[in-house]
Amino acid sequence: MSALYEQSGTIVRPAVTEDRYGNKRWDYGPAAERIPVDQVNIQPNGGSSEDNDDRQVTVTGWLLISAPGTVPDLRDTDRFEFDGLVCEVTGKVGRWPVPRAIRHIEAQLKEVD
């Protein structure tokens, strides 16, 4: 195993609740399922600055790559926690196929305030 994939984190799978109007809502609080994941590499992947009404916000992007042969069940509705940060998955999770299997996954992440 390469030293490249020695990071770990937690998938936060939201519980599904309904608001008072019957709309489906994702709950990332205590009711959410937490799934430990290891053998990943998480690296900075761009960022941007956004001006809000009263302050400038810096949005940091991250790229999560799983080790070859590992396929964490990460979904586009999940969040991912690592190194004290909480990030949301942006877009679809990439699954890189090889004949008869998935080699690894890649996902774009963005910090959540």
CORWO-V564418 format. One record per run of one state. SS is the DSSP state (helix for helix, strand for strand, loop for the rest). FROM is the first residue (numbers start at 0). TO is the last residue. If there is no record, write none. Layout:
# CORWO-V564418
SS_FROM_TO ; SS_FROM_TO
This chain:
# CORWO-V564418
loop_0_1 ; helix_2_4 ; loop_5_5 ; strand_6_12 ; loop_13_13 ; strand_14_17 ; loop_18_22 ; strand_23_26 ; loop_27_31 ; strand_32_50 ; loop_51_54 ; strand_55_65 ; loop_66_77 ; strand_78_81 ; loop_82_83 ; strand_84_97 ; loop_98_99 ; strand_100_110 ; loop_111_112
